[in-house]
Amino acid sequence: MQRIALLSDTHNYLDPKIFKYFDSCDQIWHAGDIGTIAITDELSKIKPVVAVYGNIDGADVRKVHPKNQQFMCEEVNVLMTHIGGYPNRYSLDALQEIKKQAPQLFICGHSHILKVMFDKKYNLLHINPGAASVHGFHKVKTLVRFTIDKQKIKDLEVIELGPRA
């Protein structure tokens, strides 16, 4: 069983309130727009990090974190990218990867809009954790926690860190 903290769009900012939410987690996943490599370096001191780069990330982040991550967590095939879209409106790149990788869990960021949706067409759970930063148009900073237990994704929590500004 793995407990996951999922965040995105930190834009080089880690809210001090965020750290207490990592205590009960085994891993931290970051769906891009990290800011600088210092952000994932800081997170790596707390828990193992799996991350992808986003459209605002520079060479320092892109050298360490790929555009797409496809991996197994417990018995769940996970695909993570930054710009992914949503069921029935996936980006072209994301759709190609979904068709190729057949994930049970698809994670993306970019929109700053928190959404959790089941995609019946591709038989996957789609999660966008929103944005954990003070940069952007979103009104509330968010992250998501959940558990992967063998083939089950369960105990999903939406965590609000407070207003963006």
Secondary structure by P-SEA (a helix, b strand, c coil): cbbbbbbcccccccccccccccccccbbbbccccccaaaaaaaaaccbbbbbbcccccaaaaaccccbbbbbccccbbbbbccccccccccaaaaaaaaaacccbbbbccccbbbbbbbccccbbbbccccccccccccccbbbbbbbccccccbbbbbbccccc
